[in-house]
Amino acid sequence: MNTAKLDNRPVIALLAGATLLIAISATSSAATAVEDDGTRVTLSKHYLGDGRENAVAIKESRDEYGELSVTGTRNGKTRSAANAKTSSGQSMSPNTDFWFYLVDVELYADDDRDGFYTGVDLLFDVDTYYSVADIYAVAYLSFEGGPWEEYAVTEDFSIFGSSGTDDYVIVTDLVSGYPTGDYDILIEIFDADTNDFLAVTGPEDTSELGFLPLEDMDRDAPFGGDTRVTVNHGGGGAFGWPTLLLLVFCAGFAVRRQAMRLPAPL
């Protein structure tokens, strides 16, 4: 009696490939979920000197902060969160011996041309009644009127009375964690030796610091595309469950066709 033997090797290979695709898809989705955790990342360059053209670069930094607060109220002045040098018991009343003489903001980098920028060029000039003083500054962003969130801290630097050549510039790229919308900026300055709060300026003091259209670089995709990898909550990843089910169905269909073509036993 002759017996035909069914060759299942192609089918087994197809099913193994489908299983591998499922594993790769699940791994990719898990990795994406870790990346998209809401962490705020900024890249900043710091300059000190006479305006933007003559300023000297003194620091480059990559800073990471917690997830941006998008709800809640904000106070007129705050305290540095991640890089706080001040103690909780110190007064937050302004020192009248210090004030902001000039604040200027320039926005840059809008690859998708939607009117929202990923770069903030912040210049400020602080004056004092003293001949010289050492200070540092903390800069904050507020999303759509929400709480103030720190995004940059300066080095300690010296100011000289009412000199116009001791301004400070922070040029910041918003890498991730900043949704598209309107932002306000707040700047606080502190004594570099005692950490005492000295002065603050924000959108209530100058329109330069209010209603700034911003978004992070992950959301600024040219040609209207989205460069971010997002999690597929259906669990299928890039291939999707419909494609995988189709592969399994085709494998079963191939088995049936092959079985139907077998010669009848003698």
N, C-alpha and C positions, 0 to 999 in steps of 0.2 A: 504493500500500500504506500503510495506516495503522499507525503505531507508537505504542504507549502508553509514556509516559515515567514511570518510577518517581520519586516525590518523596521523597528521602532527608533532606530538611531537618529534620523532627521527630526522626528517629532520630539524625542528627548532633548536634543540640542536646542530646538525652538523653545521648549518649556524652560530649559535652563537659562536661556537668554532672557526670557520674560522675567524670571525670578531675579536675575542679576539687575535688570532695569528697575525693578521694584526696590531693591536694596539701595541702588545708587540714588534713586529719587528720594527715598526716605532720609538717606544721609545728607543729601543736598539741602532738603527742607530743614533738617535739624541745625545744620551749620548756618543757614540763613537766619533762623530764629535767634541764634546767639548774636549775630552781627547787628540785627535790627532791635537792639535793646533800649533805644532811646538815649544812650549816652551822648552828651554834647562834646564835640571835639573842635578845637580852634587851633589855628596856626597863626602866631603873631610875630611881627618884627617891630622892635622898639628903636626910636630915633630921638636924639637929643641935640638941640642946637637952634640955629636961626632959620626958622621956617622949614618947609618941606624940602626945598631945593638944597639947602646948606646943612641939613641935619646929618648927624653921624650915627650910624647903626651901633647900638650898644648891647642888644640882646635879641635872641631868637628863641621862641618857646613853642612847644606843643602842649596844650592844656586839655585835660579831660575833666568834665563835671557831670553831675547827676542829671537825670531827666529834667527837661524844661517844664516849669510849672505854667500851666495854661489857664488855671482858674484861681480864684482868690483875690483878695485886695492887696494893695501895696501901700507902703508908707512913703512919705516924702523923702526920707533918707533911710539908709539901711547900714548893714555891716558886712564886711567881706566874709563870705561863707567858707570857701575852701582854703583861702590863704590869709585868714584873719590874723592880724597882729595885735588887735585891740582886745582888751579884757572886757568882760561883760559889765563891769561896774563903772566904766569910764563914761563921762558925759558925752552926749552927741550934739551939744549946743555948738554952733559955729563960733570960731574965734575971729573977731572982727579985725584982727591984724593980718588976715589972709583973705584973698578973694580971687575969683576967676576974672581975668581981664579979657580973655578971648577964648572962644570955643568955635571950632570949625569941623564939619564932617563932609567927606567926599565918599560916595559909593562907587564901586567898580565891579566888573565881571558879571555880565548877564548873557550867558551863552545862548540861552533859548529865547532871548528877547521878549520876555513876558513882563518886563518892567520891575522885576524883583532881582536884587543884587546879592551876590555871595561875599562881597568884600566891603569892609568898613575901614576907612582911613580917618582916624580921629586925632585932631590936633587941639591942644589946650595950652594956655599960658596963664600961670598963676603968679600973682604979685603979692608983695608983703611990705609992711612998714619997716621991717628989719633990713639991714644991709645984705644979709645972707641967711638962708635957712635951708635945712635939709628935709625933704619931704618924700612921700611916695603916694601913688594914687591907685584907686580901684575903680574899674569901669564895669557897669552893669547893663544888661538888656532886659526889657520888659516886652513880652509878647501880647499884643492886643489889650493893653491895659492891665495885664496880670502882674504877679509879684516880680520884684527885681531879682535878676539872676546874674551873678558874677560871671564875666567872661574874660577878663584880663587884669593883671596886676603889674604895675611898673616896677622898675628898679628904684632904689633910693637915688634921688638926684637933688642938685642944689638949685635954688632960685635966688636972684639978686635984685632985691628991691622991686622997682618997676621996670626992670630991663625987658626989652623986647626980643632978646636973643637967647632966652632960656626956656623956650617952649618945649613940649614933649609931644611926640607923635607915636601912636600905636596903629599899625597897619595889620588888620586881622582878616584871615580867611575863615569863613564859617564852613567847616568840613562836613559835620553831620549833627543831627539833633535839633535843628532849627526849622520848624515848619514855615511854609510860605505865609506871609502876613505883614502887618505893620508893627514896627518896633520903636520903642523909645530908649534913649540912653541916659544913664545917670553916672556922674563922676564924683567920687569923694576923695579928699586928700587928707593925709595924716602926717603928723610929725614923725620923722624917721628915727629920732632918738627916744621919744617918750611914747610913741604910738597914739598920742592924743588926736582926736578928731579936730580938723581945722576948718574945712569948708566943703560945700556941696553945690553942684549945679545940675539941672535937669531940664526936661521939657517945659516946666513951668517958668523957667528963667530965660530960656532962649528957644526959639522955634527950630534952631539947628539940630536939636536933640530929639525932636518929635516926629512921629509919622514917617519912619524910614522903611521903605519897602524892601524886605530882606527874605532870604531863604538860604538853606545850606546847599553845598555843592552837589550833594546826592540828588537834590530836587531840581537842579539847573542843568537839564539835559538838552544839548543842541538839537535842532530840527524837530523839536516837539516830542522826542522820545524820552523814555524813562530808563536811566542807566542803573537804577537800583535793582537788586535781585530781591524779589518779594516772596513771602511764604505762600504756597498754594494750600489753602486750608482744606481742600478736598483730599489732600494726601497723595496726589499723583505726581507731583513735581512737574518737570518740563514735559514728560510724556503723557501724563494723565491716565486716570483709570480707564477711560473709554478705549484708549489705544492698547493698553495691556490686556483688557478683556477681549479685544478683537484678535490679538495674537493667540490667546488661549483658544478662542473659538476656531480660528484657522487651523490650529494644531489638531483639535478634535475632528474637524472636518476632513483633514488629511488622513487621519487614521481610518475613518469610515470609508473613504474612497479607496484606500489601499486594500482594505479588507474585502470590499466588493469586487475587486479585480483578481482575487486569488482563484486559482483553478479549483474546481470541486474535487474532493478526495475520491480516489478510486475504490 
